[in-house]
């Protein structure tokens, strides 16, 4: 059932979550946050979790689509995990492990909320626009691979900030991830240049990715010029961390749209029929 207020609540929660990611990145490793800053972040995170609970319950009890309900429960589970590892990053004896986990859960939760905003939007209810997948590698396989690569890149970045890994794996990973995103986006724009959902999603992903690469280079240059506690370094690193969350969210949105609109190739359908 189409509910514009549910869609607006999802957008509100997505904005709040992104602001929390910015705030969390500002008080992350390399900074010296005050107890008041940490307490404020935890209170705001708890508020976002309660807002997520309301959103999910509203979605589950008013939306008849099974996939939307599963997405809602997944979002709620991510909210609980994010809150747990966030507290663990401060209270446990293993802050680095909990910090890495929190750095992974926060972008996943943000991406899930953005996905809810997409599937409750008026554009979603206008229906799908089926097109055929004819390239190689297939669009549907790239829709699975690309988000996984982005998540691995976020992990490498979090491990570097927690001083578990060196910078080199993150830099090398950025090249592969950028290449995968470029390939997926260009394939979409070349194969479906007039598609009303895929084309803007691919262009958005390209823009976000290029912005993220620029922020990464800027953060690297700033870290080489000043101490990691300097305000310019903290701000650029926080912007880069936030860009990672935006990249994951836009990647997952494009993947959802690909899985919804792009039909499998003929040989894939034949393979499925043979195995069944």
HELIX and SHEET records of a PDB file:
HELIX    1   1 UNK A    4  UNK A   26  1                                  23    
HELIX    2   2 UNK A   35  UNK A   62  1                                  28    
HELIX    3   3 UNK A   66  UNK A   91  1                                  26    
HELIX    4   4 UNK A   95  UNK A  119  1                                  25    
HELIX    5   5 UNK A  122  UNK A  125  1                                   4    
HELIX    6   6 UNK A  139  UNK A  161  1                                  23    
HELIX    7   7 UNK A  167  UNK A  191  1                                  25    
HELIX    8   8 UNK A  198  UNK A  225  1                                  28    
HELIX    9   9 UNK A  231  UNK A  261  1                                  31    
HELIX   10  10 UNK A  266  UNK A  275  1                                  10    
SHEET    1   A 2 UNK A 131  UNK A 132  0                                        
SHEET    2   A 2 UNK A 262  UNK A 263  1                                        
END                                                                             
